[in-house]
Amino acid sequence: MDRRQRKTRAAIFSAFTRLLEKKSYSSLTVQDIIDEADVGRTTFYAHFETKDELLKAICSDIFEHVFSDGIMSEDKHDFSEHGSFRDRLTHILYHLQEKQQSIRGILSGECGEVFMRYFKEYLYKIFDGQLDDKNNIPREYLLNHAVGSFAETVRWWLKGHSDYTPEQISEFYFQSVIV
């Protein structure tokens, strides 16, 4: 994707998330997004076929970076020397915190459930290799519980408790859920 396409895509993403703070997802139209982003209809449709595809693209854009396999040193946080599961989750929290304005708009409406579904799909991959078998508890139950608890922790944090740091949220999670 060239620079112009990336800039247009970013404008559409930004317009969409701003609108979600004001309007419900179901009442939001492609025309609303086009007007807010100040792009043409043809330009919008060159990038996305529907607003549902736009939502999926935003989620993928957030999650592909957040859940990338390699943890590299970054300006605002450096977990490149840390490899524990807890460090990995804290690193994910830092990325979500950086995108919290966009995420907050998405979580505020009915498309929040779509976001959470995609989020949990990514989390399942991260958590799957981390769970120890506990007594006679089915592995699928443990995985569902751990992922669901973490996803809801993130929702709680981003929807109104963002004064806590990623380290604090990670600590809360690990103190309340034994993984």
C-alpha positions as MATLAB code, in Angstrom:
seq = 'MDRRQRKTRAAIFSAFTRLLEKKSYSSLTVQDIIDEADVGRTTFYAHFETKDELLKAICSDIFEHVFSDGIMSEDKHDFSEHGSFRDRLTHILYHLQEKQQSIRGILSGECGEVFMRYFKEYLYKIFDGQLDDKNNIPREYLLNHAVGSFAETVRWWLKGHSDYTPEQISEFYFQSVIV';
ca = [
       0.000    0.000    0.000;
       1.485    3.355   -0.945;
       1.601    6.413    1.300;
      -1.523    7.986   -0.227;
      -3.538    4.806    0.290;
      -2.318    4.485    3.884;
      -3.264    8.121    4.553;
      -6.756    7.631    3.092;
      -7.241    4.415    5.035;
      -6.153    6.148    8.262;
      -8.608    8.996    7.592;
     -11.442    6.513    7.108;
     -10.475    4.595   10.282;
     -10.316    7.817   12.271;
     -13.646    9.088   10.926;
     -15.314    5.775   11.684;
     -14.110    5.649   15.292;
     -15.044    9.321   15.889;
     -18.538    8.664   14.562;
     -18.940    5.608   16.788;
     -18.528    7.888   19.787;
     -21.567    9.876   18.611;
     -23.807    7.372   16.832;
     -24.702    3.733   17.132;
     -23.145    1.327   14.654;
     -26.522    0.356   13.201;
     -27.492    3.977   12.515;
     -24.109    4.829   11.001;
     -24.082    4.925    7.206;
     -21.293    4.725    4.682;
     -22.275    8.278    3.685;
     -21.656    9.427    7.284;
     -18.183    7.894    7.156;
     -17.435    9.404    3.742;
     -18.519   12.865    4.908;
     -16.535   12.659    8.155;
     -13.397   11.354    6.415;
     -13.801   13.843    3.562;
     -13.259   11.191    0.898;
     -15.262   10.252   -2.148;
     -17.645    7.315   -2.324;
     -15.475    5.604   -4.948;
     -12.434    6.039   -2.711;
     -14.246    4.467    0.232;
     -15.390    1.497   -1.843;
     -11.887    1.064   -3.268;
     -10.809    0.277    0.296;
     -13.889   -1.381    1.828;
     -16.995   -3.040    0.414;
     -19.132   -2.384    3.525;
     -18.938   -0.761    6.929;
     -18.745   -4.307    8.382;
     -15.605   -4.889    6.357;
     -14.276   -1.561    7.656;
     -14.875   -2.681   11.251;
     -13.126   -5.984   10.588;
     -10.186   -4.143    8.981;
      -9.842   -1.851   11.999;
      -9.833   -4.841   14.342;
      -7.294   -6.665   12.186;
      -5.117   -3.558   11.976;
      -5.084   -3.225   15.754;
      -4.647   -6.912   16.508;
      -2.030   -7.809   13.910;
       0.397   -5.373   15.479;
      -0.680   -6.003   19.049;
      -0.389   -9.778   18.661;
       2.696   -9.897   16.457;
       4.969  -12.835   17.231;
       8.120  -10.866   17.857;
       8.333   -8.444   20.734;
      10.686   -5.668   19.739;
      11.987   -2.675   21.601;
       9.618    0.242   21.122;
       9.718    3.907   22.089;
       7.137    3.774   24.872;
       7.891    0.295   26.201;
      10.502   -2.400   25.814;
       9.618   -6.029   26.397;
      12.197   -7.402   23.974;
      14.279   -8.791   26.843;
      11.290  -10.320   28.620;
       9.635  -13.496   27.472;
       7.207  -14.562   30.165;
       3.506  -14.937   29.523;
       2.820  -12.082   31.915;
       5.237   -9.842   29.999;
       3.496  -10.785   26.764;
       0.090   -9.765   28.162;
       1.499   -6.513   29.558;
       3.004   -5.773   26.151;
      -0.411   -6.354   24.557;
      -1.949   -3.975   27.098;
       0.526   -1.234   26.125;
      -0.519   -1.514   22.494;
      -4.201   -1.475   23.376;
      -3.600    1.580   25.542;
      -2.001    3.352   22.569;
      -5.116    2.586   20.484;
      -7.590    3.221   23.303;
      -9.265    6.212   21.647;
     -10.212    4.102   18.640;
     -11.101    1.093   20.745;
     -13.228    3.111   23.161;
     -15.424    4.293   20.275;
     -15.789    0.748   19.009;
     -16.597   -0.645   22.463;
     -19.217    2.020   23.140;
     -21.729    0.610   20.662;
     -23.151   -2.652   19.464;
     -20.071   -3.282   17.320;
     -18.209   -3.748   20.612;
     -19.286   -7.381   20.571;
     -17.775   -7.847   17.116;
     -14.547   -6.292   18.382;
     -14.555   -8.577   21.433;
     -15.143  -11.650   19.271;
     -12.118  -10.827   17.088;
     -10.078   -9.945   20.169;
     -10.859  -13.283   21.792;
      -9.884  -15.166   18.614;
      -6.418  -13.658   18.878;
      -6.269  -14.255   22.638;
      -7.087  -17.953   22.257;
      -3.891  -18.381   20.226;
      -1.820  -16.649   22.919;
      -3.395  -18.436   25.880;
      -3.571  -21.904   24.353;
       0.061  -22.784   24.970;
       0.125  -21.250   28.449;
      -2.458  -23.226   30.385;
      -1.550  -26.055   32.686;
      -4.000  -28.889   33.091;
      -5.826  -28.370   36.368;
      -7.223  -31.451   38.057;
     -10.169  -32.749   36.049;
     -11.181  -29.413   34.540;
     -11.642  -29.630   30.763;
      -8.946  -27.706   28.904;
     -11.570  -25.946   26.739;
     -13.232  -24.627   29.903;
      -9.930  -23.295   31.283;
      -9.085  -21.650   27.983;
     -12.526  -20.065   27.687;
     -12.364  -18.822   31.283;
      -8.857  -17.353   31.011;
      -9.521  -15.650   27.663;
     -12.937  -14.360   28.706;
     -11.592  -12.970   31.964;
      -8.715  -11.186   30.266;
     -10.939   -9.793   27.487;
     -13.424   -8.437   30.021;
     -10.570   -6.993   32.079;
      -9.435   -5.100   28.987;
     -12.968   -3.910   28.257;
     -13.347   -2.662   31.849;
      -9.977   -0.931   31.703;
     -10.452    0.827   28.365;
     -14.045    1.873   28.993;
     -13.338    3.962   32.045;
     -10.420    2.894   34.161;
      -7.512    3.814   31.915;
      -5.799    5.650   34.760;
      -4.334    2.248   35.690;
      -1.094    1.336   33.948;
      -0.705   -1.779   31.821;
       1.481   -3.247   34.578;
      -1.252   -2.668   37.156;
      -3.910   -4.247   34.937;
      -1.660   -7.242   34.340;
      -1.119   -7.526   38.089;
      -4.870   -7.342   38.763;
      -5.499  -10.059   36.208;
      -2.833  -12.433   37.484;
      -3.875  -11.924   41.099;
      -7.517  -12.649   40.322;
      -7.165  -15.421   37.724;
      -4.678  -18.182   38.191;
      -3.390  -19.183   34.766;
];
